[in-house]
């Protein structure tokens, strides 16, 4: 199962689960609290259930969980392949074109598919292929540099969805703000007559959605920055691995 399908299935499952929690537990609890406040003729308390009960907050939680899943999925791939940096995969000197091709074939045959698709193995294969074509050691170094630059660009592109979610969550909160203010203004005539309960309730929707969205966005940004740190360290490790194990095989 590829990553795109896994992400889509996880998103669908998250939507169903979060909606079930909101409709079956959070909103009923919030309605009970609001009704009790109305009966007691007091202001609605700043309760967790009241703050997160609206649709915008539900969407924000869905996006948060999905974003964390995407981040952890990428992190797990990097962490699970880190052991490769302590293994000499080349093992012997490479002096001819045939020897370079032999190493490429060996890596492709002996390694699992998940390992062959790691950035380190792809970089090594590219360097060996360049050497087998040109028999020039300088081209090996150049290919590693270009490979790392390409990997950096690819990682940046792959993170586009996560960056979109970080941007989308506050936007959803702002939609709730606009909706809440719009509902509040529609009840302005009742507020003039002395009944401000509907107006304050709708303003609560506006402020609560923004508050929750900003908090969730901060959490997701923290996870995303940790992912970027891990990805940058991975590129540095690839460069250090090649200097330690690969370049020496051509001397």
Beta strands, then each sheet from edge to edge (+ up, - down):
end
